[in-house]
Amino acid sequence: MTITNLPGPTDVVDNSSEPPLGSTDPGPVTALRQIIFGRHWSLHQELRAVVADLGDRPRAGLTYDEETLIAPGLLRQVIARLGRPAREIAADHQLRGALCDAAQVSAPRLLLILTGHFSLTISAITRLGNGSAYQQQALDELDSGKTIGVLMLTELGGTNGNDHQAVAEWDAGTEGFWITTRTAQAWKFMPNAASTIPKTAVVTARLLVEGADQGVLPFLVRLRTTPTRRRRVMLALMRAFAPKSEIARRLRVSTGLAPGLQAATLPPKSSAAMDHGLYRFTRVWVPRDALLGGDWAQITEDGRFVCEVPHHARFHRAIAVLGDGRLDLANAAIASARAGLAGLTGYSRQRRPGKGMVMAERDNVRLDLVSGIAAVYACSVLGRRIRDQRAASDSDDRVHALWAMLAKPLLSDTTLKILTACQQLAGAQGALRSNLISDWIGNTKAIITAEGANRILQVKAGQQPGLENLRLPGTPEDLPWYLDMLIARERRIADSLRNGVLDPASRADGPETAAVELAEATAQRLAATSLHLESMSTTEPTARRLAEAAAATFALECVHSHGAWFSAHPDLERVGHELRRNRAILADHLPTLCAGFDLPDLQFAPIFSADYLRWYEDFAGWTS
């Protein structure tokens, strides 16, 4: 399938004539899908079909190294089928985001390299580049997926903004930079560039000009190119005659590397296979145009460094483009939480041990399903609204970065909690890769640490002055009582941070953990508010009632889980009763709520099958 004319922002397709999971009324389902996807429902349908058509499935018998080689091929296929160069995909927030959402659900291995390629490499070049021949050559190679883009930011000793140990020294004689990692602390840690596939990286390093420290800036480096014919022959021979030898391993890892760069393949992870490595730069030379300083930092023709941004702010100005990748990963994670809940809901309505109770009728199962449904609706709408704001506005990357720093921890942490519950409730089914949940969990764990670890992002976001005043566009002054309770807690946390005195109800041990509490409280309030706003704008009565119930359930569960903050609140006595009442509303409509997720066809997985017993009959070739 090739897409040459993707739908615009106002195109909405009604694809609800046959809702899944037993829902018989397409009206509420259509309205719920518009709550989840907004005006871009048709775009998500298109991307869902493209990614599903790749046919990526968990496969038995592959080694970890073989798994790492799958994603680059999938990337080249999806770029070709979209019929657009990668730089255009990277620049389209809605298209790029929908691609990430679809990949996490239907091609989890593809997702692992998408943000590195589009947001962290291509976007860095297009937003911070100068259009030089060197940069254009890199973009041309990235456009088709011939070369994969990665970010080299994290250092083995730990990277804390301006504390970089890697250096890039300006050499006026060669009109270029020498990148060096002089100690083990400075070695770049974990970028996925250890295989022989060509890779181009954005490498962050401390710029030195005539010995003077000019702050941390990004540099474009062609890390690994296609090996020479002689090198390929040598590698093939070593693979054939001594595939497990240390010489073969070192030859493979060093094939095509830039002069002065060394790479060591890191041990495998338990999931989310990528060719992670450890990298040492020993005077790796890059030209003048490797510096990605936008229009605010550059080396002049006479070799002087000029920059309009203060020294301490240069690193954060340069990496502000990370916000796009953070938000894409957050939304992709919550898309798989939607899928996991839909699969478990369908499976629980079929699963009946002997003559016992149907799994879906057990209140311990129903509670997890209902709580998860409320949370994914709230988080999905928040992520989508932030994406819409980003796509519709030319606002400063730094403004968007704050929204992304709030969304990524909430959405990915919520996803991990929900998918873990789904895996446990599915029992033995949840352990099988064929049911996809384990792969989604593996990716979600990777997402939690990628593009900024969640806890670090929460500390940074919670330290922003006036965070508690952040509002979604269109938020009215009068809000439901349960949202007022969330706001009251949020303001107490903010006041205690300003005063430097921890609130008695706080679990914090100091200012950083208090900042985490504030970031979490703000994100929860924004998520509950976003779903409340959607319920108010929906005219279909059933969808409106369900969205209201989901917003109330999510908010009240946040209140309930932080009960110490509300011990003296006048509305505390209402919380338990209202929480159970709204959960009951959702429980009565679980198939309709799941149909609103508009999932791709996942019936190749047993728990997503309309008849999981028949699925296993076909699998075994037996009849009963």
N, C-alpha and C positions, 0 to 999 in steps of 0.2 A: 504494500500500500504506500502510495506517495501523496503527500499533501502539498499542494502548491498554493492554494487559496484558503488559508485557515479562517474560520469565522471571526467576525468582529465582536466587539464588546457587548453589542445589543442583541446578538443572535441567541435565541433560546429555543431548543428543540424539545418537543414533547415526546419523550421516549418511555412513557409510563403506561402504555396500553396493556402490558402484562407484567405488573410488579412482582418481584420475587417474594418468596417466603409467605405465600398465602394471602397477601393483601389483595382485596378485590375492588377497592375504590381508588382510581387513579388521581382523583382531585387532590386529596391531601398529600399523596406521594409526590405529585408534581410540585406542589407548594413547598414541601419539605426539601426537595432537591434544589429548589431555587434559594432556600435559606442557606443550604450548605455551599452551593456553588455560585450564587449570585447571578450576574448577567453572563457568566462564562461557562454555563453548563454545557453548551454545545462544543466549546473548545475542549473541555475535559473529556467529552465523549470521543472526540476525534483522536486525542492523544492516547486515550485508553485503548482504542482499537489498534493504533499504530504499535504501541508497546506490547500488547497482548499477541500481536501477529509475529513478534520476534520469536515466540515459542520457547522462551527461557524457562526451564524447569529444573528443580533439584535433581541432580544425577548421581547415581551410585558409582563407586569405583574410581572416582577422580582423586588424585593427590591434591594436597593444599596448593602446591605450585601450579598445577593444571587449572585449579579453580581460579587462580589470580589472573590467568590469561584470557578468561571468557569476556570480562567487561569491555576491554578495548574493541573487540570485534562487534559487540552489541552497540557500542557507541557509534562506530562507523556505519552500521546498518541503520540506526535510527536517524542519524543526520541525513543519510541518503534518502530515506523514506519521507522525511519532512520536506525535502526539496529546497532546503535553505542552508546557506553557510552557517557555521557555528557561531560566527560573530553576530549574525542577525538573531539567532535563537537566544544568545546571551543577553542581547539588548532588549528583548521582549519579556517583560516581567511575568505576564500572564502565560505566555507560551512556555517559557522556561520552567515556571512553577508547576504548570499542569503536567509537564513531562516528568518532573521529579516525583510528583504525587503518583502518577501511573507506574513509574519505574519501581518505586518501593513496594507496590502491591503485586505487580505482575512480573517484574524482572529485578529482584532485589540486588543482584550483583551489578547491574547497570547503574543503580543509584549511587553506588560507592564512589564512582569517579566523576559523576555529573557536576557537582558543585566545584570541585577542583578544576575541572576543565573550563566550565562556562564562567562561573562567578569569580573564582580566585585567580585565574590566569588571563582568559580572554578579556574579561571586564577590566582587569587591572591595566592591560595594554591599551584598550580603547579609551579608558577614562584618564589614564595617567601618562599615556604615551605621547610621542611627538610626530608620529607618522613617518618615521625614517625607514629606509630600506631594510635595515636590520629587523626592526619591529614588524614591518609588513611581511617579511619572509617568515617570521615566526607565526604570524596570524594566518598566512596562507597554509602553512602546515597544520595548524590547529583547526582550520575551517572544515576539513573533511574527516578529521579524527585520525589522519595519518600519524600525527604526533599528539600525545596526550599531555594536557596541562596539569601541573601540580603546584602547590604552594610549599616552600621551604621556609618555615618560620620558627617552629619549635626547636630548641637546642637541648642537648642531652642534660645540661646542667639546670635546665628550666629557663623559660623565657618570660620575663615580666616587663613587657613594653620596652622601655629604653635601656634595659639591662643586657642587651645583646652583647655576646662575646665575638661573634663572627664580624670580620672587618672587610671593607672594600676600599682599597687605597688607590686614589687617583694618581695616574702616571702620565704627566704631560708629554713625556717623550713618546709614548706609544698611543697617546690619546685614548686611553682606556683605563679600566679598573682591574686590580688584582684582588680577588676574593680569597680570603684565608681564614681557616678555623685553627687557631694556634694551639688550643688545648682541648682535652676531651670534653670539657664543659661546653665548648663552642660547636662541637659536631652536630650537624642537623639530624634530628631524630624523627623517624616514622614516615617521612614522605614515601609515597608509593612509586618508586622509580628504580627498584632493584632488579626488575626483569629486563630483558633485552629490547623491549618495545621502546621506540623513540619517545623521549619525554622532554618537555620544555618547562622550566620552572620560574616562578617569581620567588627570588631569594632575598630575604631581609638581612641586612648587614649594616654595621656602623660605618658611615662614610668618613674617611680620613683624607683631608686635603692639606698637603704640606705639613703633615703631622697633627693638624688640628681636627678635633672631633666635631663633626657636623651633624650628629644625630643619626638615628636609624631610618633607613630608606629602602625601598624595594629595587631589585635589579633583575633584569630579564636574562636568563641563562639557558642556552640550549644544552641541557645536561647530557642527553644521550641521543645520538643520531643513528641512522641505519648503518650497521657495521660494513666494512669493506668486504669484497668478495673473498679475499684470502682469509679474513677473520671468520666469515661464515663457514668456509670449508673446514677450518680448524675446529670450530665449535661443533659442527656436525660429526666430525671424526671422533672427537672426545665423547660426545653423547652416545655414539654407537659402540665404542670400544671400552670406555671407562666412565659410564654415566654417573657413577656415585663417587668418583675420586675427588679429592680436594682440588687437584689441578683443574678438573672440569668445572667444578663449582666456581673457582676464582675466575676462570676464563669466561664463564657465562656472565657473572656479575660485572666484570670489567668491560665486556663487549660494547663498543660504541660510546664509551664515556668521554666527556670532554677532557683534554689534557690537564693533569693536575688534580682531577677529581677521583676519589676512591669511594667505593660503595661496599657495604657488607649487608647481606640479606639477614633480616631479623628473624627470630624464631616465629613459627606460625601462631596466630590467634586461635581461639576456640571456635570462632565464627567470623562472618564478614571477611572472607579471604581477600587480601590485597598484598601486593608485592612491596611490603614495608621494608625500609632499609635504614642504615646508619651511614652518614656521608661526611667525608673529610675533604675539605678544600685546601689544596696546597698551591697557592698562587695560580688560581684559575683566572685566565684573562678574559675580559669581556669588553666590547667597544664602548665609546662614549655614550652611544644611544641605548645602552643597556639600562641606564638610570631611568626609572619611572617616577618622575617628579611632577608630572602634570605641568601646568603653567606657573607653578609656584616654586619649583626647585630645579636648578639646572647648572651645568658647567658651561661657562661662556666660551667663546672662541679663543680668548686669550688665557683660558685655563683657570679662571676664577669661579668659585662656587657662589651662587646667589640664591637666596631663599627668603621669601616674604613671611614665612611661618616661623614662630619662635622655636628655638631649639627643642624644648621639652615637648612640643606639640607635634613635631614632624612625623613621628612614628604613627600616632593615632590618626593623623590626617591621611597618611598613606594607606592604612589598612581599613579605612572606613568602608571600602567596597566589600568587606567581609559580611556586612549586614545582609546582603542579598542571599549569600549562601546560607547564613544562619536561618533566615526565614524560610527558604526553600526546604531545608532539612527539617525544620519544625513542622511545616505543613505536610511534608511527605510522611513523617512519623505518624501524625494523627490520622492520615489516610489509611495506614495499616491497622491502626486501632479500630477504625470503623469496620474494616474488613474482618478483623478477628471477632468482633462482637456479632457481626452478621452471621459469620460461620457458626459460632457457638450457639447463637439463638436458633438457627435452623437445625443444628445437630441435637440440641437439647429437646426440641419438640418431637424428635424421632426416637431418642434413646429411652428405652424402657427395659430395665433388667427383669427378665422373667415376667411375672404378673404384677410387678411392683409399680410404683408411681412413676409417671413420665418425668424425666429429669427437669423439664421446664417448670413443673409444678412445685418443685422443692423451693422453699423460701430462701434457703442459703444460696441457691443458684440464681434465683430471681433477683435477689438483692444486688449481686455483683453485676448482673446484666443491666438492671435499671440504673444503678449508679454510674456504670460505664457509659451507657447511652447518654445520660445527662451531661457527663463530662466531655464526651467527644463532640456533642452538638455545640456546647459552649466554646470549646477550644477550636473546633473547626471554623466557626463563624469569626472568632477573633483573628485567627490566622488569615482567613480570606479577606477580612476587612483591612488588615494591615497591608496585605498584598495589593488590594485595590487602591489604598492610599498611595502606596509607593508607585504604582503604575500611572496614577492620575496626576501625580505632582512631581515637579522638578525640585523638590525640597532638598536641602543639604543632606549628603550622605550621613553626616553625623547625627542629624535628627532622626533619620530612619534607623540608624544603628541602635538608638535607645529602644525603639519599639521592638526591634529584632532581639535585643538582649533580654527583654521581658518575655517575648513569645517563645523563644527556643527552650528555655528551661521548663516552662509550664507545659508546653505541648509534648516535648519528648519525655519528660518525667512522667506525665500522665499516661502517655502511650506505653511506657515500660510497665507501669503498674497494671494497666488494663490487659495487655498482652500476657503478662505473667499469670494473671488470674484466669484468663482464657485457657492458657496452656495447662494450668493445674486442674481446672474444671473439666477439660477434655480428657484428662487422664492419659492413658497410653496413646490415644490418638494425638494428643498434644506434643508428644515426644517425636513423632515421625516428621521428617522433613517434607514428606509428600503433602502434609497439611499446612505447610508454609509458615506456621506461627513461629517456629524456632528460627527460621531465617529472618523474619521480621524483627524478632527480639534481638538477634545478633546485630542487625543493622541499627536498631534503635540504641543499643549500647554504644555502638561506634558514633552515632549522631550525638549522643550526650557529651562526648569528649571532643568531637570535631568542631572546627571553626570557633574555638573558644569553649573550654569546659563549662558546664552549666553553673557550677558553684561560683566560679570566677566571674562569669557574666553577671550573676545575681549580686555579688559584692559590688561590682562596678556600677550596675544600674541603681542599686539601693543607695549609693553614695551621691547620686545626682540631686542637687538642690531642687526642691519643689516637685519631686516625683509624684507625690500624692495628688497633685493638681492636674496630672495628665488626663485628658478627656478624649473620648471618641467623638468625632464630628456628629452633631445632631443629638447629643445627650441632653435631655431636658433637666430642669432643676428638680422636678418632683419625680422621685424614683420609688419603687416598691420598698416596703419596710425591711425586707431581708437584704436588699442592696445597701440601705442605710446602715445596717449592722456591719456589713463588710467595710463600708467607708469609715465608720467609727473606729474600728480596730486599726485600719490603715493610718488614720490620723494620729492615733495614740502612739503607734510605732514611730511615725515621723517626728512627733514632738519629743519623744524620748531620745531619738538620735540627735536632734538639734540641741537638746539640753545636756547631752552627755550623761544622762542617768537612765539606767535600764528600768523599764516598766516591771512591776512585780509579776505581771502575767507572762512576761517574755521568757523564752527558753534560751535567749542569747547569752553568750559568755563575754561578749565584748562588742565593739563597734562594727566589726566585719559581719559577725553572725546576726547582729541587729539589722544591718543593711540587707542581708539575705532575707530576713523576715519581711522587710518592707517591700523588696522586689517581688517576693512571692505574693504578698497581700495585694499589691497593685495589679499584678497580672491576673489574679483570681477575680478581683473586682471588675477589671476590664473585660474578662471573658464572660462573666455573668451579665454584665451590662450589654455587651454586644448581642447576646442571644435575646435578651429582653427587648432591645431595639428592633430586632428582626421580627419578634412576635408581634410587636405593635404595628409593623408595616405590612404584615401578611393579612390578606383579606379572606382567605379560605378558612372557615371557622374551625375545622378539626385541626389543621396544621397550626393555627394560632394558639389553640388550647394546649396542644402538645408542646409547642415551643415555650409557652409560658410555664408549663409544668416542668420542663427540662431546665429552664433558667432558674426557677425557684429551687428545684432539687439540687442543682449544682451549688448554688449560693448557700443554701441551708446546710448542706454537707460540709462546706468550708467552715461555716459558723460552728457546727457541731464538733468538728475535729479540733477547734481552737476554743473550747468552752471556757477556759480560764479567763479569756479576755472579756467574756460577756456575763460573768457571775452577777453583776449588778445591773445588767441591761434590762429595761422594763419589758422588752419583747421576748426575753429568754424562754418564758413558759410556753410561747406559741411554737417554738422551733420544732420540737419533737412531733407534735400533732400535724403541723403543716408539712413537715418532711414526709411523713408516712402517707398523707393524703395525696401529695403530688407524685410520690413514687407509685402509688396505686394507679393513677391515671396513666403513667408511662407503661406500667406492667400490662395493662389491658390493650396496649397498642404496639407492642414490641415489633411484630412483623412489619407494620406500616412504617415505624421509625427506621427500621433497618432498610426497608425498600427505598427510603429517602437517601441512602448512601450511594445508590446507583452504581453498584459494583460491576466490574467486568465478569465475564463468565469464568468462574473458578471451579467448575464441576469436575475438573480433572483431579481435584483434591477431595478425599473422602468426606470430610466434615462439611464441605460446601456442596455435596451432591444432594439432589432431591431425595435420594434413597441410598443412604450409606451402606445398608446391608446388600443391596443389589450391586453397589460399587465393588464390594469385596467378593461377591460371587463372580463378577466379571474378572476381577484381578486374579483370583485363584483358578478360574475356569471350572468351578464346581457349581452344581445346582442344589437347591434345598427344597 
